[in-house]
Amino acid sequence: MEGTLRSNIKIGQEVRIVEKHNQRSGELTDGFVKAILTKSPKHPHGIKVRLETGEVGRVKEIVEEEDWSYR
C-alpha cells in the first residue's frame, strides 16, 4: 500500500519509514504510528509520521497483515 496517501495511514499501524538522516542511504526504520504529522491528503515523498518510539520520518512502506508471517 502507498505511503504517499494520508488516507492509507492509521494510528497504531505498522509502517517502515525513512528518517531525515537516512534519506541518502534509504535505510528504513520499522515501527507503529503514534501520530500523523503531514496535514495534506498526499505527499510525493511519503506522509510524515511519528512512531511510538519517537522517530520521525516519511512512510515508505505500510506493513500489510500478510507480511506478518515472519513473526
Buried (B, 14 or more C-beta within 10 A) or exposed (E): EBBBBBEBBEEEBBBBBBBEEBEEEEEBBEBBBBEBEBEEEEBEEBBBBBBEEEBBBBBBBBBEEEEEEEE
